[in-house]
Amino acid sequence: MAFSETKRRQIYQRTDGKCHLCHKKLAFKNYGVFDARGAWEIEHSKAQANGGTHHLNNLYAACISCNRSKGAGSTQSARSRNGVSRAPYSKAKKERITRKNALIGTLAGMAVGTVFGTPAAILLCGTAGGLIGNNVDPESS
């Protein structure tokens, strides 16, 4: 099936331009270009041979080698062969997680700062906690 550029872009951005099976960085311009750096295809998480559909929730970006080696097999098995357990997050989701981590870090830091009992300590610890939370890798959260 031919996918429009708009749909390809949605699928590509869903995993922030990474293969959902091995997390290798893909190049949007190299869609379907064999032997090109970052070449990729649209992969059906549930294979069409097993009743998978063309609905967006079943479509992911995958490097050509991962897509071809997965075939009609399970996504879970393909990911485990590459040492990953889930698809990469989209850029928007990573930003939401980072903001949440920063807020949690700020609140935790402020709680620690109250032990010292001064507004300066609360502010300093809250700032430090926010910075630490902001620097946590969203993919590891």
N, CA, C and O atoms as CSV, one atom per row, in Angstrom:
chain,resi,resn,atom,element,x,y,z
A,1,MET,N,N,0.845,-1.176,0.000
A,1,MET,CA,C,0.000,0.000,0.000
A,1,MET,C,C,0.895,1.246,0.000
A,1,MET,O,O,1.899,1.303,0.710
A,2,ALA,N,N,0.519,2.220,-0.792
A,2,ALA,CA,C,1.258,3.484,-0.840
A,2,ALA,C,C,0.721,4.420,0.243
A,2,ALA,O,O,-0.489,4.591,0.386
A,3,PHE,N,N,1.630,5.016,0.996
A,3,PHE,CA,C,1.247,5.940,2.058
A,3,PHE,C,C,1.604,7.362,1.626
A,3,PHE,O,O,2.655,7.590,1.027
A,4,SER,N,N,0.737,8.297,1.929
A,4,SER,CA,C,0.998,9.695,1.607
A,4,SER,C,C,2.174,10.197,2.438
A,4,SER,O,O,2.528,9.602,3.455
A,5,GLU,N,N,2.775,11.300,1.992
A,5,GLU,CA,C,3.884,11.876,2.753
A,5,GLU,C,C,3.428,12.290,4.148
A,5,GLU,O,O,4.174,12.156,5.118
A,6,THR,N,N,2.197,12.794,4.244
A,6,THR,CA,C,1.662,13.209,5.547
A,6,THR,C,C,1.579,12.019,6.497
A,6,THR,O,O,1.974,12.118,7.659
A,7,LYS,N,N,1.065,10.894,6.001
A,7,LYS,CA,C,0.946,9.702,6.850
A,7,LYS,C,C,2.326,9.150,7.195
A,7,LYS,O,O,2.560,8.726,8.326
A,8,ARG,N,N,3.244,9.154,6.219
A,8,ARG,CA,C,4.616,8.694,6.502
A,8,ARG,C,C,5.246,9.559,7.581
A,8,ARG,O,O,5.922,9.046,8.472
A,9,ARG,N,N,5.028,10.877,7.508
A,9,ARG,CA,C,5.596,11.778,8.514
A,9,ARG,C,C,5.004,11.493,9.890
A,9,ARG,O,O,5.733,11.494,10.882
A,10,GLN,N,N,3.701,11.249,9.969
A,10,GLN,CA,C,3.062,10.906,11.260
A,10,GLN,C,C,3.688,9.652,11.841
A,10,GLN,O,O,3.994,9.596,13.032
A,11,ILE,N,N,3.876,8.659,11.009
A,11,ILE,CA,C,4.431,7.381,11.464
A,11,ILE,C,C,5.893,7.570,11.893
A,11,ILE,O,O,6.316,7.029,12.915
A,12,TYR,N,N,6.648,8.329,11.122
A,12,TYR,CA,C,8.050,8.599,11.423
A,12,TYR,C,C,8.184,9.348,12.748
A,12,TYR,O,O,9.029,9.005,13.575
A,13,GLN,N,N,7.363,10.358,12.946
A,13,GLN,CA,C,7.439,11.176,14.161
A,13,GLN,C,C,6.939,10.437,15.396
A,13,GLN,O,O,7.276,10.803,16.522
A,14,ARG,N,N,6.152,9.417,15.190
A,14,ARG,CA,C,5.611,8.642,16.318
A,14,ARG,C,C,6.707,8.077,17.210
A,14,ARG,O,O,6.525,7.927,18.418
A,15,THR,N,N,7.856,7.763,16.594
A,15,THR,CA,C,8.996,7.235,17.352
A,15,THR,C,C,10.199,8.169,17.267
A,15,THR,O,O,11.340,7.742,17.439
A,16,ASP,N,N,9.936,9.438,17.003
A,16,ASP,CA,C,10.983,10.464,16.892
A,16,ASP,C,C,12.054,10.071,15.876
A,16,ASP,O,O,13.241,10.321,16.080
A,17,GLY,N,N,11.617,9.453,14.782
A,17,GLY,CA,C,12.546,9.107,13.713
A,17,GLY,C,C,13.476,7.960,14.027
A,17,GLY,O,O,14.584,7.892,13.494
A,18,LYS,N,N,13.041,7.060,14.886
A,18,LYS,CA,C,13.865,5.895,15.227
A,18,LYS,C,C,13.108,4.613,14.890
A,18,LYS,O,O,11.878,4.575,14.920
A,19,CYS,N,N,13.857,3.577,14.573
A,19,CYS,CA,C,13.261,2.266,14.321
A,19,CYS,C,C,12.606,1.777,15.606
A,19,CYS,O,O,13.226,1.802,16.669
A,20,HIS,N,N,11.384,1.343,15.515
A,20,HIS,CA,C,10.691,0.911,16.733
A,20,HIS,C,C,11.164,-0.452,17.208
A,20,HIS,O,O,10.804,-0.886,18.302
A,21,LEU,N,N,11.968,-1.133,16.398
A,21,LEU,CA,C,12.446,-2.457,16.784
A,21,LEU,C,C,13.873,-2.451,17.350
A,21,LEU,O,O,14.187,-3.231,18.250
A,22,CYS,N,N,14.736,-1.570,16.822
A,22,CYS,CA,C,16.131,-1.554,17.298
A,22,CYS,C,C,16.575,-0.181,17.796
A,22,CYS,O,O,17.677,-0.056,18.331
A,23,HIS,N,N,15.749,0.851,17.633
A,23,HIS,CA,C,15.995,2.232,18.066
A,23,HIS,C,C,17.090,2.942,17.260
A,23,HIS,O,O,17.586,3.984,17.689
A,24,LYS,N,N,17.474,2.395,16.100
A,24,LYS,CA,C,18.443,3.050,15.217
A,24,LYS,C,C,17.800,4.300,14.621
A,24,LYS,O,O,16.609,4.293,14.309
A,25,LYS,N,N,18.585,5.384,14.460
A,25,LYS,CA,C,18.099,6.635,13.884
A,25,LYS,C,C,17.825,6.436,12.392
A,25,LYS,O,O,18.637,5.858,11.670
A,26,LEU,N,N,16.673,6.924,11.950
A,26,LEU,CA,C,16.259,6.812,10.559
A,26,LEU,C,C,16.293,8.181,9.893
A,26,LEU,O,O,16.276,9.208,10.572
A,27,ALA,N,N,16.342,8.193,8.568
A,27,ALA,CA,C,16.327,9.442,7.800
A,27,ALA,C,C,15.014,9.506,7.030
A,27,ALA,O,O,14.755,8.661,6.173
A,28,PHE,N,N,14.190,10.498,7.329
A,28,PHE,CA,C,12.873,10.603,6.688
A,28,PHE,C,C,12.983,10.539,5.169
A,28,PHE,O,O,12.181,9.875,4.513
A,29,LYS,N,N,13.978,11.230,4.608
A,29,LYS,CA,C,14.123,11.293,3.142
A,29,LYS,C,C,14.484,9.941,2.528
A,29,LYS,O,O,14.352,9.760,1.318
A,30,ASN,N,N,14.934,8.999,3.343
A,30,ASN,CA,C,15.350,7.696,2.817
A,30,ASN,C,C,14.282,6.618,2.982
A,30,ASN,O,O,14.597,5.435,3.114
A,31,TYR,N,N,13.028,7.032,2.975
A,31,TYR,CA,C,11.925,6.061,3.036
A,31,TYR,C,C,11.981,5.167,1.797
A,31,TYR,O,O,11.902,5.649,0.667
A,32,GLY,N,N,12.117,3.877,2.023
A,32,GLY,CA,C,12.115,2.902,0.939
A,32,GLY,C,C,13.339,2.906,0.049
A,32,GLY,O,O,13.335,2.267,-1.003
A,33,VAL,N,N,14.393,3.616,0.448
A,33,VAL,CA,C,15.613,3.696,-0.363
A,33,VAL,C,C,16.598,2.656,0.174
A,33,VAL,O,O,17.291,2.904,1.161
A,34,PHE,N,N,16.656,1.501,-0.475
A,34,PHE,CA,C,17.522,0.426,-0.018
A,34,PHE,C,C,18.986,0.847,-0.030
A,34,PHE,O,O,19.420,1.591,-0.909
A,35,ASP,N,N,19.732,0.375,0.937
A,35,ASP,CA,C,21.167,0.620,1.076
A,35,ASP,C,C,21.525,2.069,1.382
A,35,ASP,O,O,22.706,2.417,1.374
A,36,ALA,N,N,20.544,2.919,1.650
A,36,ALA,CA,C,20.839,4.302,2.044
A,36,ALA,C,C,20.950,4.359,3.561
A,36,ALA,O,O,20.322,3.570,4.266
A,37,ARG,N,N,21.738,5.280,4.051
A,37,ARG,CA,C,21.899,5.446,5.498
A,37,ARG,C,C,20.553,5.875,6.098
A,37,ARG,O,O,19.936,6.830,5.625
A,38,GLY,N,N,20.108,5.176,7.125
A,38,GLY,CA,C,18.844,5.506,7.781
A,38,GLY,C,C,17.619,5.120,6.974
A,38,GLY,O,O,16.528,5.629,7.229
A,39,ALA,N,N,17.781,4.227,6.002
A,39,ALA,CA,C,16.649,3.789,5.177
A,39,ALA,C,C,15.615,3.083,6.038
A,39,ALA,O,O,15.958,2.364,6.977
A,40,TRP,N,N,14.340,3.296,5.709
A,40,TRP,CA,C,13.282,2.738,6.535
A,40,TRP,C,C,12.045,2.405,5.711
A,40,TRP,O,O,11.897,2.819,4.561
A,41,GLU,N,N,11.175,1.651,6.340
A,41,GLU,CA,C,9.892,1.279,5.763
A,41,GLU,C,C,8.832,1.404,6.847
A,41,GLU,O,O,9.144,1.548,8.030
A,42,ILE,N,N,7.593,1.347,6.429
A,42,ILE,CA,C,6.498,1.310,7.388
A,42,ILE,C,C,6.261,-0.147,7.735
A,42,ILE,O,O,6.083,-0.989,6.855
A,43,GLU,N,N,6.260,-0.430,9.014
A,43,GLU,CA,C,6.144,-1.796,9.520
A,43,GLU,C,C,4.812,-1.938,10.250
A,43,GLU,O,O,4.402,-1.048,10.995
A,44,HIS,N,N,4.154,-3.050,10.032
A,44,HIS,CA,C,2.903,-3.350,10.725
A,44,HIS,C,C,3.247,-4.097,12.011
A,44,HIS,O,O,3.786,-5.203,11.961
A,45,SER,N,N,2.939,-3.501,13.154
A,45,SER,CA,C,3.241,-4.138,14.428
A,45,SER,C,C,2.594,-5.521,14.492
A,45,SER,O,O,3.250,-6.511,14.816
A,46,LYS,N,N,1.318,-5.573,14.181
A,46,LYS,CA,C,0.649,-6.862,13.987
A,46,LYS,C,C,0.629,-7.080,12.488
A,46,LYS,O,O,-0.058,-6.364,11.760
A,47,ALA,N,N,1.374,-8.059,12.030
A,47,ALA,CA,C,1.547,-8.291,10.599
A,47,ALA,C,C,0.207,-8.455,9.886
A,47,ALA,O,O,-0.750,-9.002,10.434
A,48,GLN,N,N,0.168,-7.969,8.659
A,48,GLN,CA,C,-1.042,-8.125,7.851
A,48,GLN,C,C,-1.390,-9.600,7.693
A,48,GLN,O,O,-2.566,-9.962,7.651
A,49,ALA,N,N,-0.379,-10.444,7.607
A,49,ALA,CA,C,-0.613,-11.886,7.467
A,49,ALA,C,C,-1.336,-12.465,8.684
A,49,ALA,O,O,-1.968,-13.519,8.604
A,50,ASN,N,N,-1.233,-11.758,9.811
A,50,ASN,CA,C,-1.898,-12.198,11.041
A,50,ASN,C,C,-3.128,-11.356,11.362
A,50,ASN,O,O,-3.604,-11.356,12.498
A,51,GLY,N,N,-3.643,-10.638,10.365
A,51,GLY,CA,C,-4.853,-9.843,10.569
A,51,GLY,C,C,-4.606,-8.387,10.928
A,51,GLY,O,O,-5.545,-7.680,11.293
A,52,GLY,N,N,-3.364,-7.921,10.832
A,52,GLY,CA,C,-3.046,-6.525,11.129
A,52,GLY,C,C,-3.648,-5.583,10.095
A,52,GLY,O,O,-3.845,-5.956,8.939
A,53,THR,N,N,-3.935,-4.364,10.524
A,53,THR,CA,C,-4.583,-3.387,9.658
A,53,THR,C,C,-3.624,-2.255,9.297
A,53,THR,O,O,-2.484,-2.209,9.759
A,54,HIS,N,N,-4.118,-1.343,8.459
A,54,HIS,CA,C,-3.362,-0.152,8.086
A,54,HIS,C,C,-3.708,1.024,8.998
A,54,HIS,O,O,-3.389,2.166,8.669
A,55,HIS,N,N,-4.348,0.769,10.127
A,55,HIS,CA,C,-4.657,1.847,11.078
A,55,HIS,C,C,-3.359,2.368,11.676
A,55,HIS,O,O,-2.407,1.616,11.885
A,56,LEU,N,N,-3.339,3.668,11.948
A,56,LEU,CA,C,-2.130,4.318,12.448
A,56,LEU,C,C,-1.570,3.656,13.704
A,56,LEU,O,O,-0.353,3.607,13.883
A,57,ASN,N,N,-2.443,3.146,14.577
A,57,ASN,CA,C,-1.957,2.529,15.808
A,57,ASN,C,C,-1.236,1.206,15.571
A,57,ASN,O,O,-0.662,0.645,16.505
A,58,ASN,N,N,-1.257,0.700,14.344
A,58,ASN,CA,C,-0.570,-0.544,14.016
A,58,ASN,C,C,0.670,-0.295,13.153
A,58,ASN,O,O,1.380,-1.242,12.813
A,59,LEU,N,N,0.938,0.951,12.797
A,59,LEU,CA,C,2.015,1.268,11.869
A,59,LEU,C,C,3.161,1.986,12.578
A,59,LEU,O,O,2.949,2.931,13.338
A,60,TYR,N,N,4.369,1.520,12.312
A,60,TYR,CA,C,5.562,2.096,12.921
A,60,TYR,C,C,6.661,2.221,11.874
A,60,TYR,O,O,6.652,1.522,10.860
A,61,ALA,N,N,7.612,3.125,12.133
A,61,ALA,CA,C,8.815,3.232,11.318
A,61,ALA,C,C,9.786,2.141,11.754
A,61,ALA,O,O,9.986,1.906,12.946
A,62,ALA,N,N,10.381,1.485,10.771
A,62,ALA,CA,C,11.375,0.451,11.079
A,62,ALA,C,C,12.448,0.466,10.004
A,62,ALA,O,O,12.158,0.657,8.823
A,63,CYS,N,N,13.689,0.262,10.424
A,63,CYS,CA,C,14.749,0.159,9.415
A,63,CYS,C,C,14.442,-1.071,8.562
A,63,CYS,O,O,13.813,-2.026,9.017
A,64,ILE,N,N,14.895,-1.020,7.340
A,64,ILE,CA,C,14.525,-2.062,6.384
A,64,ILE,C,C,14.967,-3.438,6.866
A,64,ILE,O,O,14.222,-4.408,6.722
A,65,SER,N,N,16.165,-3.540,7.435
A,65,SER,CA,C,16.638,-4.860,7.873
A,65,SER,C,C,15.773,-5.414,9.004
A,65,SER,O,O,15.473,-6.608,9.019
A,66,CYS,N,N,15.369,-4.565,9.948
A,66,CYS,CA,C,14.504,-5.039,11.035
A,66,CYS,C,C,13.136,-5.460,10.503
A,66,CYS,O,O,12.596,-6.494,10.896
A,67,ASN,N,N,12.589,-4.652,9.612
A,67,ASN,CA,C,11.274,-4.947,9.061
A,67,ASN,C,C,11.288,-6.280,8.321
A,67,ASN,O,O,10.388,-7.104,8.490
A,68,ARG,N,N,12.301,-6.481,7.513
A,68,ARG,CA,C,12.380,-7.719,6.720
A,68,ARG,C,C,12.658,-8.933,7.602
A,68,ARG,O,O,12.121,-10.013,7.353
A,69,SER,N,N,13.486,-8.768,8.622
A,69,SER,CA,C,13.795,-9.922,9.470
A,69,SER,C,C,12.627,-10.278,10.387
A,69,SER,O,O,12.475,-11.438,10.767
A,70,LYS,N,N,11.806,-9.300,10.745
A,70,LYS,CA,C,10.634,-9.573,11.595
A,70,LYS,C,C,9.605,-10.385,10.836
A,70,LYS,O,O,9.013,-11.314,11.386
A,71,GLY,N,N,9.385,-10.039,9.566
A,71,GLY,CA,C,8.385,-10.744,8.761
A,71,GLY,C,C,7.031,-10.726,9.452
A,71,GLY,O,O,6.548,-9.672,9.864
A,72,ALA,N,N,6.431,-11.884,9.573
A,72,ALA,CA,C,5.116,-12.007,10.222
A,72,ALA,C,C,5.263,-12.357,11.701
A,72,ALA,O,O,4.272,-12.655,12.368
A,73,GLY,N,N,6.489,-12.321,12.215
A,73,GLY,CA,C,6.720,-12.633,13.624
A,73,GLY,C,C,6.198,-11.553,14.545
A,73,GLY,O,O,5.644,-10.551,14.092
A,74,SER,N,N,6.374,-11.758,15.833
A,74,SER,CA,C,5.851,-10.806,16.812
A,74,SER,C,C,6.811,-9.641,17.023
A,74,SER,O,O,8.031,-9.787,16.947
A,75,THR,N,N,6.221,-8.488,17.289
A,75,THR,CA,C,7.004,-7.294,17.582
A,75,THR,C,C,7.820,-7.505,18.844
A,75,THR,O,O,8.978,-7.093,18.911
A,76,GLN,N,N,7.231,-8.140,19.839
A,76,GLN,CA,C,7.930,-8.375,21.105
A,76,GLN,C,C,9.201,-9.194,20.878
A,76,GLN,O,O,10.248,-8.872,21.441
A,77,SER,N,N,9.125,-10.224,20.079
A,77,SER,CA,C,10.311,-11.051,19.796
A,77,SER,C,C,11.370,-10.259,19.045
A,77,SER,O,O,12.559,-10.363,19.347
A,78,ALA,N,N,10.939,-9.467,18.063
A,78,ALA,CA,C,11.888,-8.669,17.280
A,78,ALA,C,C,12.582,-7.650,18.166
A,78,ALA,O,O,13.793,-7.458,18.056
A,79,ARG,N,N,11.837,-6.998,19.041
A,79,ARG,CA,C,12.450,-6.023,19.938
A,79,ARG,C,C,13.420,-6.699,20.905
A,79,ARG,O,O,14.511,-6.186,21.153
A,80,SER,N,N,13.026,-7.847,21.449
A,80,SER,CA,C,13.897,-8.510,22.424
A,80,SER,C,C,15.209,-8.950,21.781
A,80,SER,O,O,16.243,-8.964,22.449
A,81,ARG,N,N,15.188,-9.307,20.499
A,81,ARG,CA,C,16.438,-9.654,19.804
A,81,ARG,C,C,17.383,-8.463,19.749
A,81,ARG,O,O,18.600,-8.629,19.665
A,82,ASN,N,N,16.816,-7.257,19.795
A,82,ASN,CA,C,17.619,-6.031,19.752
A,82,ASN,C,C,17.841,-5.425,21.132
A,82,ASN,O,O,18.409,-4.339,21.245
A,83,GLY,N,N,17.403,-6.106,22.173
A,83,GLY,CA,C,17.626,-5.643,23.537
A,83,GLY,C,C,16.741,-4.479,23.961
A,83,GLY,O,O,17.098,-3.741,24.880
A,84,VAL,N,N,15.602,-4.302,23.315
A,84,VAL,CA,C,14.661,-3.244,23.698
A,84,VAL,C,C,13.301,-3.865,23.989
A,84,VAL,O,O,12.984,-4.948,23.495
A,85,SER,N,N,12.506,-3.175,24.788
A,85,SER,CA,C,11.216,-3.746,25.171
A,85,SER,C,C,10.018,-2.936,24.692
A,85,SER,O,O,8.881,-3.398,24.777
A,86,ARG,N,N,10.273,-1.715,24.182
A,86,ARG,CA,C,9.167,-0.898,23.696
A,86,ARG,C,C,9.665,0.030,22.606
A,86,ARG,O,O,10.869,0.169,22.390
A,87,ALA,N,N,8.722,0.662,21.921
A,87,ALA,CA,C,9.071,1.615,20.868
A,87,ALA,C,C,9.611,2.896,21.498
A,87,ALA,O,O,9.248,3.235,22.625
A,88,PRO,N,N,10.479,3.610,20.774
A,88,PRO,CA,C,10.939,4.911,21.279
A,88,PRO,C,C,9.767,5.884,21.392
A,88,PRO,O,O,8.784,5.767,20.661
A,89,TYR,N,N,9.872,6.823,22.291
A,89,TYR,CA,C,8.829,7.836,22.456
A,89,TYR,C,C,8.924,8.895,21.359
A,89,TYR,O,O,9.993,9.136,20.797
A,90,SER,N,N,7.799,9.513,21.070
A,90,SER,CA,C,7.789,10.658,20.159
A,90,SER,C,C,8.456,11.838,20.862
A,90,SER,O,O,8.622,11.833,22.082
A,91,LYS,N,N,8.833,12.839,20.088
A,91,LYS,CA,C,9.453,14.033,20.661
A,91,LYS,C,C,8.505,14.706,21.647
A,91,LYS,O,O,8.928,15.153,22.713
A,92,ALA,N,N,7.218,14.777,21.291
A,92,ALA,CA,C,6.228,15.414,22.168
A,92,ALA,C,C,6.107,14.669,23.497
A,92,ALA,O,O,6.012,15.291,24.555
A,93,LYS,N,N,6.111,13.336,23.440
A,93,LYS,CA,C,5.992,12.559,24.681
A,93,LYS,C,C,7.242,12.732,25.543
A,93,LYS,O,O,7.142,12.828,26.766
A,94,LYS,N,N,8.418,12.771,24.912
A,94,LYS,CA,C,9.648,12.982,25.681
A,94,LYS,C,C,9.623,14.342,26.373
A,94,LYS,O,O,10.080,14.469,27.509
A,95,GLU,N,N,9.091,15.358,25.693
A,95,GLU,CA,C,8.993,16.689,26.304
A,95,GLU,C,C,8.032,16.681,27.489
A,95,GLU,O,O,8.313,17.310,28.509
A,96,ARG,N,N,6.901,15.978,27.374
A,96,ARG,CA,C,5.958,15.876,28.497
A,96,ARG,C,C,6.597,15.172,29.686
A,96,ARG,O,O,6.426,15.606,30.825
A,97,ILE,N,N,7.321,14.107,29.439
A,97,ILE,CA,C,7.990,13.362,30.511
A,97,ILE,C,C,9.055,14.232,31.175
A,97,ILE,O,O,9.189,14.226,32.398
A,98,THR,N,N,9.810,14.978,30.373
A,98,THR,CA,C,10.848,15.855,30.924
A,98,THR,C,C,10.237,16.917,31.823
A,98,THR,O,O,10.756,17.182,32.908
A,99,ARG,N,N,9.137,17.531,31.384
A,99,ARG,CA,C,8.477,18.541,32.224
A,99,ARG,C,C,7.983,17.927,33.531
A,99,ARG,O,O,8.112,18.536,34.594
A,100,LYS,N,N,7.422,16.731,33.455
A,100,LYS,CA,C,6.928,16.046,34.657
A,100,LYS,C,C,8.085,15.718,35.596
A,100,LYS,O,O,7.981,15.918,36.806
A,101,ASN,N,N,9.191,15.212,35.039
A,101,ASN,CA,C,10.363,14.900,35.864
A,101,ASN,C,C,10.910,16.144,36.551
A,101,ASN,O,O,11.312,16.088,37.713
A,102,ALA,N,N,10.925,17.278,35.828
A,102,ALA,CA,C,11.413,18.528,36.410
A,102,ALA,C,C,10.503,18.983,37.546
A,102,ALA,O,O,10.990,19.443,38.579
A,103,LEU,N,N,9.195,18.863,37.370
A,103,LEU,CA,C,8.250,19.252,38.423
A,103,LEU,C,C,8.408,18.366,39.655
A,103,LEU,O,O,8.459,18.860,40.781
A,104,ILE,N,N,8.483,17.071,39.436
A,104,ILE,CA,C,8.657,16.141,40.559
A,104,ILE,C,C,9.982,16.422,41.274
A,104,ILE,O,O,10.042,16.417,42.503
A,105,GLY,N,N,11.047,16.669,40.493
A,105,GLY,CA,C,12.339,16.988,41.095
A,105,GLY,C,C,12.294,18.275,41.904
A,105,GLY,O,O,12.879,18.355,42.984
A,106,THR,N,N,11.598,19.285,41.381
A,106,THR,CA,C,11.466,20.554,42.102
A,106,THR,C,C,10.738,20.354,43.419
A,106,THR,O,O,11.180,20.841,44.460
A,107,LEU,N,N,9.618,19.635,43.376
A,107,LEU,CA,C,8.833,19.404,44.595
A,107,LEU,C,C,9.617,18.583,45.621
A,107,LEU,O,O,9.588,18.871,46.818
A,108,ALA,N,N,10.314,17.562,45.134
A,108,ALA,CA,C,11.121,16.749,46.052
A,108,ALA,C,C,12.246,17.585,46.661
A,108,ALA,O,O,12.525,17.491,47.857
A,109,GLY,N,N,12.886,18.401,45.828
A,109,GLY,CA,C,13.948,19.275,46.332
A,109,GLY,C,C,13.429,20.267,47.352
A,109,GLY,O,O,14.092,20.528,48.356
A,110,MET,N,N,12.253,20.821,47.110
A,110,MET,CA,C,11.668,21.762,48.064
A,110,MET,C,C,11.357,21.064,49.387
A,110,MET,O,O,11.539,21.638,50.461
A,111,ALA,N,N,10.883,19.813,49.298
A,111,ALA,CA,C,10.600,19.056,50.518
A,111,ALA,C,C,11.886,18.848,51.321
A,111,ALA,O,O,11.888,18.977,52.546
A,112,VAL,N,N,12.967,18.526,50.628
A,112,VAL,CA,C,14.255,18.368,51.309
A,112,VAL,C,C,14.692,19.702,51.907
A,112,VAL,O,O,15.213,19.742,53.021
A,113,GLY,N,N,14.482,20.788,51.177
A,113,GLY,CA,C,14.874,22.111,51.658
A,113,GLY,C,C,14.145,22.542,52.910
A,113,GLY,O,O,14.683,23.312,53.704
A,114,THR,N,N,12.917,22.054,53.102
A,114,THR,CA,C,12.168,22.423,54.319
A,114,THR,C,C,12.839,21.880,55.572
A,114,THR,O,O,12.628,22.414,56.661
A,115,VAL,N,N,13.633,20.843,55.443
A,115,VAL,CA,C,14.357,20.284,56.588
A,115,VAL,C,C,15.289,21.348,57.179
A,115,VAL,O,O,15.492,21.401,58.392
A,116,PHE,N,N,15.849,22.189,56.314
A,116,PHE,CA,C,16.771,23.231,56.773
A,116,PHE,C,C,16.019,24.454,57.301
A,116,PHE,O,O,16.595,25.287,58.002
A,117,GLY,N,N,14.731,24.559,56.963
A,117,GLY,CA,C,13.868,25.570,57.544
A,117,GLY,C,C,14.039,27.004,57.085
A,117,GLY,O,O,13.487,27.912,57.707
A,118,THR,N,N,14.787,27.238,56.016
A,118,THR,CA,C,14.906,28.614,55.534
A,118,THR,C,C,14.381,28.699,54.101
A,118,THR,O,O,14.495,27.739,53.339
A,119,PRO,N,N,13.814,29.831,53.741
A,119,PRO,CA,C,13.333,29.992,52.361
A,119,PRO,C,C,14.454,29.805,51.331
A,119,PRO,O,O,14.220,29.258,50.253
A,120,ALA,N,N,15.661,30.256,51.659
A,120,ALA,CA,C,16.789,30.100,50.732
A,120,ALA,C,C,17.103,28.623,50.498
A,120,ALA,O,O,17.400,28.226,49.371
A,121,ALA,N,N,17.043,27.816,51.539
A,121,ALA,CA,C,17.311,26.382,51.406
A,121,ALA,C,C,16.231,25.711,50.565
A,121,ALA,O,O,16.521,24.846,49.738
A,122,ILE,N,N,14.987,26.119,50.785
A,122,ILE,CA,C,13.876,25.549,50.001
A,122,ILE,C,C,14.057,25.898,48.527
A,122,ILE,O,O,13.896,25.044,47.655
A,123,LEU,N,N,14.391,27.147,48.258
A,123,LEU,CA,C,14.595,27.593,46.880
A,123,LEU,C,C,15.780,26.883,46.239
A,123,LEU,O,O,15.679,26.404,45.109
A,124,LEU,N,N,16.888,26.812,46.942
A,124,LEU,CA,C,18.088,26.174,46.413
A,124,LEU,C,C,17.856,24.690,46.138
A,124,LEU,O,O,18.197,24.193,45.065
A,125,CYS,N,N,17.279,23.988,47.105
A,125,CYS,CA,C,17.037,22.553,46.930
A,125,CYS,C,C,15.985,22.300,45.843
A,125,CYS,O,O,16.097,21.344,45.076
A,126,GLY,N,N,14.970,23.158,45.784
A,126,GLY,CA,C,13.954,23.024,44.738
A,126,GLY,C,C,14.539,23.222,43.359
A,126,GLY,O,O,14.209,22.490,42.426
A,127,THR,N,N,15.407,24.206,43.228
A,127,THR,CA,C,16.069,24.457,41.940
A,127,THR,C,C,16.955,23.281,41.555
A,127,THR,O,O,16.930,22.824,40.413
A,128,ALA,N,N,17.724,22.799,42.497
A,128,ALA,CA,C,18.605,21.647,42.223
A,128,ALA,C,C,17.784,20.423,41.824
A,128,ALA,O,O,18.129,19.719,40.874
A,129,GLY,N,N,16.700,20.175,42.550
A,129,GLY,CA,C,15.841,19.035,42.221
A,129,GLY,C,C,15.233,19.168,40.839
A,129,GLY,O,O,15.146,18.188,40.099
A,130,GLY,N,N,14.809,20.383,40.483
A,130,GLY,CA,C,14.247,20.615,39.157
A,130,GLY,C,C,15.262,20.382,38.055
A,130,GLY,O,O,14.940,19.801,37.019
A,131,LEU,N,N,16.488,20.834,38.278
A,131,LEU,CA,C,17.542,20.620,37.285
A,131,LEU,C,C,17.868,19.138,37.123
A,131,LEU,O,O,18.061,18.648,36.010
A,132,ILE,N,N,17.924,18.442,38.240
A,132,ILE,CA,C,18.189,16.993,38.183
A,132,ILE,C,C,17.051,16.292,37.450
A,132,ILE,O,O,17.299,15.470,36.568
A,133,GLY,N,N,15.810,16.606,37.805
A,133,GLY,CA,C,14.655,15.996,37.142
A,133,GLY,C,C,14.621,16.282,35.661
A,133,GLY,O,O,14.272,15.417,34.858
A,134,ASN,N,N,14.988,17.507,35.297
A,134,ASN,CA,C,14.988,17.908,33.897
A,134,ASN,C,C,16.029,17.140,33.079
A,134,ASN,O,O,15.866,16.959,31.873
A,135,ASN,N,N,17.097,16.691,33.741
A,135,ASN,CA,C,18.179,15.995,33.034
A,135,ASN,C,C,18.035,14.477,32.996
A,135,ASN,O,O,18.887,13.783,32.442
A,136,VAL,N,N,16.951,13.960,33.587
A,136,VAL,CA,C,16.711,12.514,33.531
A,136,VAL,C,C,16.293,12.159,32.111
A,136,VAL,O,O,15.418,12.816,31.547
A,137,ASP,N,N,16.895,11.145,31.530
A,137,ASP,CA,C,16.551,10.711,30.180
A,137,ASP,C,C,15.103,10.197,30.165
A,137,ASP,O,O,14.788,9.243,30.876
A,138,PRO,N,N,14.222,10.811,29.368
A,138,PRO,CA,C,12.823,10.387,29.358
A,138,PRO,C,C,12.639,8.933,28.906
A,138,PRO,O,O,11.665,8.282,29.284
A,139,GLU,N,N,13.557,8.438,28.111
A,139,GLU,CA,C,13.456,7.055,27.639
A,139,GLU,C,C,13.739,6.057,28.758
A,139,GLU,O,O,13.383,4.884,28.644
A,140,SER,N,N,14.379,6.512,29.844
A,140,SER,CA,C,14.688,5.614,30.952
A,140,SER,C,C,13.684,5.724,32.093
A,140,SER,O,O,13.750,4.966,33.060
A,141,SER,N,N,12.752,6.671,31.978
A,141,SER,CA,C,11.774,6.878,33.045
A,141,SER,C,C,10.697,5.826,33.026
A,141,SER,O,O,9.792,5.854,33.861
